[in-house]
Amino acid sequence: MARKRFSILTLLVLLSSLLAACGGDVATAVPPTTAATTAVPTAAMTGATPTAATTGPTAAPTDYSKIGPELVNAFAGKYKGTKVTMFGPFGSDDEIKFNNSMKPFEDATGITIAYEGSKEFETTINVRVEGGSPPDIADFPQPGLMASIAKTGKVVDASKMVNPDWLKQNYNQGYLDTATVDTPSGKILGGVFQRVNAKGLVWYPKKAFDAAGYKVPTTWAEQQALMDQIVKDGDTPWCIGIESGTATGWPATDWIENIMLRTTSLDNYDKWTRGDLPFTSPEVRNAVKLMTDIWFNDKYVYGGRKQIVSTNFGDAPTPMFANPPKCWLHNQGNFITSFFEKAKPGVKGGVDYDFYYLPPIDPQYGKPMEFGGDLMTAFSDRPEVRAVMQYFSTFDGVKGWVQAGGALSPHKNSDITAYSTAMDRKVAQTLLDATAVRFDGSDLMPGAVGAGTFWKGMTDYVSGNANLDQALAEIQQGWANVKK
């Protein structure tokens, strides 16, 4: 049956090409196509600008029959007139980009994806699930919240909706591990990632950096040498700020998470985010100590330790663009470039600024990456819902957003050439080249810890209101109020 369906789709593609040549238009009958990318581990990880060789050759269209029969049936028009409801946190521009990226699928299948966004997503989704009126699909920006809801038994197992072999083929295992959760009937795959963002990127003022003769570090020893050389030259290496209103402290948690991934096993990272490895453990203490060695050395931080807590995270990298730079390095996710452009309109990625992968610390743990993103979770199991979930598991399901900017694809069948800028292509390739991926640790933890004592404890520590032992004990105390 799979071969027969693929043959029919092939005939539709050929028919489309013939009609297009004659001025006809049957594009809606043909599934969108994707291209695969050939990973080149050294390019993005070392800070080199991506070239055509990095992106790999264009591949044949995705064979949807390998993903699920519902997706094939959807493009054959069998679910035309149906509707799939969605609920998530997207608002304003993000909601527009998401809806626009879904339009080719809607036009081709006749399925309407009715998306509703809310700033009160976390509270509302709990109320709707408990009240028996969840959406068909919810977009969880915090997998920890999905995991807590999955314990009610109301989440549909995504591995029953999407071919598991396809999922293993098209995702780094870390994405699947992140979405695997406990339910009353055992472990299930609680959803599939559609859009992601990357963390653990060190940004620097490229023109001045190159002019100074500095080289992108690829090891922790080289990172340390670069910091010391900048100090020797009379400057300050790092731009750091963690002020963020009621969320003050979150940038510090990102640093700890990235160091944890580089200094201990993935198993320990997972235990830590679940609360099974305490903050007072040697592994976490070591990660905080490594951060402390940088943050509490006034020679390494612009303004010194005392200004870290009072400096807004978005303003922190602004001194990089002074002439000459007042600080040279800033560790942050790919979203930070919008703050660069706000601070100095007209700056260009790859010209005025660039980034490199935060180097490995202990080589035995490879080159892991921390990510954030959108986990699509199903609460209904109908053919059209399955088709949409299957679509989200492909690059096609996020391609429109990638082209518009503001999204990275987690899919191995990504087409790097679809990204609109060289900088976006480089970030995307860096993520694809990662040896392992793990979700933002604080967002995996319950809110009382991840967005509570973790943020506050790190703020108290950096400000000097708590020593290391006190801060770690304070953070760990947040788990006391969490039901496991």
N, C-alpha and C positions, 0 to 999 in steps of 0.2 A: 504493500500500500504506500509506503514511504516513497519508493521509486516512482510509482505512478503519479503521486502528487507532485514530486519534483519535476517530472516530465511535463505536467500540465503547466506549472509555473514557468518552465523553460520556454514552452510554446508561447505563453503570454508575453514574455520578455521579447521574443523574436517578433511577435505581432506588433508590440508597441514600437519597436524600432522601425518596422516597415511603415506603419501608419504615421509615425513622426516624420519620416522622410517625405511623406505625401501631404504633410500639413495636418494630419489627424492628431487627436489628443486622447489617449487612453491611459495616461500616466497613473490614474487612480487604481488601475487594475494590477499594477506591478509593485511588488514589495520594494521598499527602499533597499539600497545596496550599501555594503561596507567594504572597507579594505583592511587587511591585516597589517601589522607593523612588525618588523624584525628588530628585536631589542639589541641595542649595542651598549652593553653595560658601562663601558668606559666613558662615553661621551658626556652624558648628562651628569653622571656622578662626579666627574672631575672638573666640571665647570665649563667645558668646551661648548661653543655655540653649535646647536644642532645643524646638520647639513642634510642634503638629500639622502646620504648614506644612512643617516640615523633613522629615517622614517621607514625604510624598507620598501619593497615593491608593492604595487597595488594588487590585491588579491581578487579572486572571484567573489560574486555575491554570496552572502551567508545562506547556507542551506537550512531554511527554517524547519524542515522536517526533522532535523537532528535536535531541535529545541523542544518541540511539542506539537502534536497534531492540531491543537486549537489555534496556534498562530498561523499555520497553513490554511486552515478553514476560514480564519478571519480575513485573510487576503483574498480568499476565494469568494468573499461576500456573504458567507453563511450566517454571520451575526449582524448583518446590516439592520439598523434601527434599534439596536440595544444600547444601553447606557451603563457606564461604570462610574460610580461615585468615588471621589477622592477627597481626603481631608489632610491638611498639613500646615506648616508654618510659613509657606511662601506668601509674600505680599509685594505689592508695587511692582518693581522691575522684575524681580524673580518670578512672580506669578505670571507676568506677561511672557517672559522667556520660556517658562515651562509650557504654557499653553501653546505658544507658537511652535515649540519643538514637537508637540504632540499632533499638530495639525496634519502633517503628511500621513500619519497612521490613521487618523480619523477619516481623512478624505479617501484613503485607499481601502478601508475596511467598512466604513459606514457605522462604526462604533463611536459613540459620543463619550468622551472622558470629561465628566463634570467635576472640575476641581474647585474646592472651597478652601481658602486660606484664612488663618486666624492667628493673631498675636498671642492669643490665650490657648494655644494648641494643647499644651501639656495638661492643663486643667480640664479643657473641654473633651479631649479624647477619652480621658478616664470616665467622665460623666456619661458620655455616649456609649461606651462599652458596657459600663455598669447598668445603664438604662436599657440595654438591649437594642440600641439603634446605631451601631458603628457604621462607618463608611465601608464600601467594598474594599478599598485600599487606603491605608494611612501612610503618610510620609513621616518617619521618625528621624529627627536629627540627633536624637540621643538613644542609641540602642538599649541603654540601661532601662529606659522607660518602657520600651517594647518588651524587654525581658520580664519586667514586673507584671505587665498585663498578660504575658504568655502563661504565667502561673495560674491564671484563671481558666485556662483551657480554651480560650476563645480565639486564639490566633491559628490560622490555617498553615499547615506545614508546606513551605515553598518547595521543598524537594519532591512533594507529591504533585506540584503544579508545573514545575519545570524539570526537564530531563536532568537528573543528577550528573550524568556523564558530561553533559554540556556545561553545567556549572563548574565542574572541576577543570574542564578544558579552557573556559573563558575567564576564570577568576583566579587571582593569587589566593592560595588556601586561607590566608589571613582574613580575607573578606568573608569567607564561609564560616570560619571559626568565630568571628565576631557576631555573626547572626545566629549561631547555634545556641539555643536556650532550653531551659528546663520547663516542662509542662507536667500536669498530673499524669499524663500517659507516657512520659519519657521525653527524651531530647528531640527537638525538631529544628528545622531551619526556619527561623522566624521572618525571613524576607530576603530580598536581593538589593544590593546597592546599585543605584542608578547614576547619581552624580556624587563626586567626591572633591575634596580639596587636600592639599599637601602641606605638611608641617615639617619643621626641622630643616629649613632652608636659611642659609646665611647670606644676607644681602650686603652688597658693598658698592661704593661709588666707583664704577668701572674706569672712567677716564683717569681720575686721580690715582686709583689703585695701580693701573698699568704704568702710569707715568712715574710712580714711585718705585717701580720695579718689583712690586710684591707678586708672589705666585699663589695660586689657589692651592690650599692644603688638601691632601688626600688621606692623611693619617692624623691621629691626635697629637703625635709628636710634632708634626709640621704645623698643626694649628697652634700649639704652644709656642713654637718658634716664631710664627707670624706675629702673635700677640707681643712677644718680647721685642721683636724687631721694631714694631710700631712704637712701643714705649721708648726704645733706644733712640728712635728718630725724633723723640720729643712730643709724641702725640698719644692719644687715647684709643685703644682698640674698640671697645664696645659701646654701643648706644643701647641703653636699657631703661625701660619704664614699665611699671605694672599698675598704674592708677587707671581705674575704669569705673568710677562711680561705685554703685553697690556691688559691682563685680570685681572690684580691686583685688589683685592677686592672681587672676587667672593666667597671665603670661608666665608667671613663675611655675605654675603647674605644668605648662607645656615643656619648659626646660627640664623639669624633673622626669617627665614621661619620656622625653627623647634620650636622656641619659640612661634611664632604666633600660630602654631597649638596646642600648649599646654596651651595657655592663652586666646584664644578667639574662637568663633564658626567657624565651617566650612563655614557657610554663609559669615561671615566677611572675612575669608581668601579668598574666591572666589571673593568677592567684591573688595578686595585689589588688587588681581592679575589682575582684569579687569579694575582697575582705578577708581572704584566707591567709595572706601574707601581710602582717601588720606594718604600719608605717614605722614602728620602732625596730623593725628587723634590720640586720646588718646590710641587706641589699638596698633598702630604701635609704638608710642612713648614709651609705656610701655615695649614692646618687646625689643626695643633698649636699654632701661634703664637696663633691666635685664642682657643683654649681657655686658653692660658697667660695671656693678657691679663686673663682673669677669675680663674682659679684662683690665680695667683701675686700677686694684689693683695689684701693682707690686709683691706682695707676692704670687699672684695666677698664674702669667704667667712667664715662663722661659725667662729670658732676659728683662723682664718688658715690659710695653706698647710700649716703644720706638723701640723695635726690631720687633714688629709684622708686620709692613708694609714692612720691609726689609728682612724678613725671607721667603724664598720660601715655598709654601704650602707643597711640597713633601719632603723638608728637615726638616720641623718643627717637625715631630715625631721622628727623629733620636736620640735625646738625651734620649728617653725612653729606648734605648737599651744599654746605658752606664752602667758600673758596678761600683758603684750603679747607678740607674736611676737618671738623672738630672731633669726630669719631668715625670709625671705618667699618664696623661690622654690626649687623643687626640680625638676630635669630628670630624668625617669624614665618608664618604661613604665607601662601601665595597671595592671599587677599590684601596684604599690606601695600602692594603697589599702588592701590587707589589713594593711599595716604601720601605716597611719594609725589603723585601728580597734583595733589591738593597743596602740598607744601611748596612745590616748585613747578608750576604749570609749564608744560612743554618738555619735561624730562622724558627720555625714551629708554625703554628696556633694551639691553644689549649694547647701548651706547653710553648713557649716563649712569646706568646701574645694571647690575647683574647679580647672580647668586651662585652659590655652590652648596652641595650636599654637606650638612654637618658631619664631619668625618667620623668614621668608626673609632671607638675607644678601645674595646677589646675585640681584635680581629675574629675571634672564634664565633662571634654573634653576627658576622656578615655585615650587610648594609641594609638594616631594617628602616622602615619609614612609618611615621605616625600620620594618620589621616583623620579627617572628619568627613561627614557626608550624609546623604539621604538614603535611608533604608526603607524600601517599599514593602509594606507588610499587608497581607490579605486577611480580611475577616469574612469574606464570602468565597464560595467555591462554585462558580458558574463558568461555562465555557468562555464567555467574553472576558471574564475576570482573569481566567487562566491565560488567555491570549495577551492581555495587557501585561501581566506579570512576566510572561515569556519575552515580550518585547523589551521590557526594562532590563532583561539580562543580556541584551545585545548593545553594541555601540550605536546601532540605529536609534535606540530608545533615548539617546542623549545627544546625538549628532547635531541636531538643530541648535541646541543650547551651547554646545562646544563652538560651533561656528559663530554664534552671536557673542561669545565671550562670557566668562564668569562660571565656567564649569569644566571639570576634568572628568574623563571617563576612566572607570576602574577596569574596563573590559580589555582582555588580551587581544580581541579582534579590532581594537581601536585603529583608526586611520589618523596618524599624526599630522598628515598634511591638511586635515580638516580644521585644525586650529588656526585662528586668524592672525596670530602674531608669532614671531620666532620665540619670544619669551614664554608664551603659553605652550608652545611645542616642547620647549626645553623642560618646563615643569612636568608636563605630561609624560615625557620620556623618562625623567628621573623617577617618577612614581612607578612606571612600568618596569624599570630596571631594579627596583627594590628586591632584595632577597626574601624579605618578609614584610608584612604590613600589620599594623595594629591600630585600632581606633583610639582616639583621644581618651586617655585613661580617666580623667575627671568626669567626662561625659558618660563613661560606662558605669561609674559609681553612682549610688543613690544620691539624690540632691542634697541630703543632709551632710554628706561627706564631700562629694565632688564639687558642688557649688556652695558648700557651707564651710565646714571646718578646714578643708584643704586650702581654699582661698584665704580664709582668715589666718590660719596657722602660718602660712608662708608670708603673709603680710606682717604678722607680728614678729616673725623671725628676721625678716629683712630690715624692718624698722628698728630692731633692737629691743622690742618689748618682750621678747622671749628668747632664751638660748635654744640651741639645737634640741636638746632633750625635751625641754618644755614644749617646743613647737610640735615635735613629732607626737608627743603624748596628747597634746591638744587636738591634733588632726585625727588621731586614732580614736579619740573619745566619740567622734561623730558616729562611728559604727555602733555604739551602744544603743542608739535610738533607731536602728534599722532592723526590720524584720527580715530574716533570711529565709 
